[in-house]
């Protein structure tokens, strides 16, 4: 299949059509952090990420990817199942 489109999903590039989904995910993380009564420093420590990385996600200033490992760590630190991050916010 010499003419097949190249799979760019492995490059870490965020595709334009996924930007809204990432921003929605970041809003969920912030919502559940605040609901848990945690500041960014506390959640970052519990999730084993830097506070500046968490801050950049929550500020929505730049769309950044995150690994499944980071996503699961955040969920564990927030004591929520990963599915909660994809359901409509209350």
Kinemage of the C-alpha trace (Angstrom):
@kinemage 1
@onewidth
@group {chain A} dominant
@subgroup {mainchain}
@vectorlist {calphas} color= white
{ca unk a 1} P 0.000 0.000 0.000
{ca unk a 2} L 2.450 2.608 -1.133
{ca unk a 3} L -0.271 5.239 -1.514
{ca unk a 4} L -1.899 4.747 1.896
{ca unk a 5} L -2.003 7.897 4.053
{ca unk a 6} L 0.692 8.020 6.677
{ca unk a 7} L -0.529 7.443 10.229
{ca unk a 8} L 0.523 10.566 12.097
{ca unk a 9} L -1.089 9.564 15.387
{ca unk a 10} L 2.258 8.352 16.679
{ca unk a 11} L 3.964 11.728 16.223
{ca unk a 12} L 2.246 13.405 19.153
{ca unk a 13} L 0.639 15.959 16.858
{ca unk a 14} L -2.749 17.210 17.977
{ca unk a 15} L -5.036 17.313 14.982
{ca unk a 16} L -7.301 20.341 14.559
{ca unk a 17} L -10.462 18.225 14.666
{ca unk a 18} L -9.504 16.988 18.169
{ca unk a 19} L -8.798 20.370 19.787
{ca unk a 20} L -12.293 20.783 21.266
{ca unk a 21} L -12.113 17.306 22.798
{ca unk a 22} L -8.804 18.134 24.485
{ca unk a 23} L -10.154 21.452 25.811
{ca unk a 24} L -13.206 19.625 27.159
{ca unk a 25} L -10.944 17.093 28.878
{ca unk a 26} L -8.892 19.874 30.484
{ca unk a 27} L -12.089 21.541 31.771
{ca unk a 28} L -13.124 18.240 33.349
{ca unk a 29} L -9.759 17.850 35.082
{ca unk a 30} L -10.035 21.347 36.548
{ca unk a 31} L -13.645 20.799 37.602
{ca unk a 32} L -12.900 17.540 39.436
{ca unk a 33} L -9.742 18.992 41.016
{ca unk a 34} L -11.726 21.892 42.435
{ca unk a 35} L -14.556 19.586 43.498
{ca unk a 36} L -12.005 17.459 45.401
{ca unk a 37} L -10.727 20.591 47.154
{ca unk a 38} L -7.210 20.187 45.791
{ca unk a 39} L -4.936 22.942 44.582
{ca unk a 40} L -2.789 22.400 41.500
{ca unk a 41} L 0.305 21.609 43.538
{ca unk a 42} L -1.468 18.854 45.478
{ca unk a 43} L -3.009 17.228 42.406
{ca unk a 44} L 0.223 17.431 40.430
{ca unk a 45} L 2.107 15.769 43.283
{ca unk a 46} L -0.482 12.990 43.613
{ca unk a 47} L -0.536 12.415 39.843
{ca unk a 48} L 3.262 12.503 39.538
{ca unk a 49} L 3.302 15.416 37.077
{ca unk a 50} L 4.658 18.930 37.377
{ca unk a 51} L 2.444 21.728 38.600
{ca unk a 52} L 3.396 23.775 35.546
{ca unk a 53} L 2.162 21.002 33.228
{ca unk a 54} L -1.147 20.778 35.104
{ca unk a 55} L -1.427 24.557 35.077
{ca unk a 56} L -0.883 24.674 31.318
{ca unk a 57} L -3.643 22.109 30.812
{ca unk a 58} L -6.103 23.963 32.998
{ca unk a 59} L -5.308 27.374 31.546
{ca unk a 60} L -6.173 26.073 28.093
{ca unk a 61} L -3.518 28.419 26.717
{ca unk a 62} L -2.024 25.669 24.612
{ca unk a 63} L -3.473 22.361 23.551
{ca unk a 64} L -1.096 19.703 24.778
{ca unk a 65} L -1.347 15.986 24.597
{ca unk a 66} L -1.105 13.737 27.579
{ca unk a 67} L -0.333 10.081 27.834
{ca unk a 68} L -2.788 7.465 28.989
{ca unk a 69} L -0.489 6.958 31.978
{ca unk a 70} L -0.894 10.610 32.950
{ca unk a 71} L -4.642 10.435 32.394
{ca unk a 72} L -4.934 7.369 34.645
{ca unk a 73} L -2.681 8.982 37.278
{ca unk a 74} L -4.904 12.073 37.311
{ca unk a 75} L -8.026 9.941 37.675
{ca unk a 76} L -6.513 7.942 40.521
{ca unk a 77} L -5.412 11.145 42.255
{ca unk a 78} L -8.914 12.587 41.837
{ca unk a 79} L -10.510 9.296 42.884
{ca unk a 80} L -12.706 9.166 39.794
{ca unk a 81} L -13.025 6.589 37.011
{ca unk a 82} L -11.573 7.742 33.667
{ca unk a 83} L -15.050 7.690 32.138
{ca unk a 84} L -15.988 10.720 34.299
{ca unk a 85} L -13.621 12.858 32.239
{ca unk a 86} L -15.669 12.163 29.116
{ca unk a 87} L -19.176 12.562 30.497
{ca unk a 88} L -20.990 15.914 30.439
{ca unk a 89} L -20.172 18.059 33.443
{ca unk a 90} L -22.974 18.504 35.977
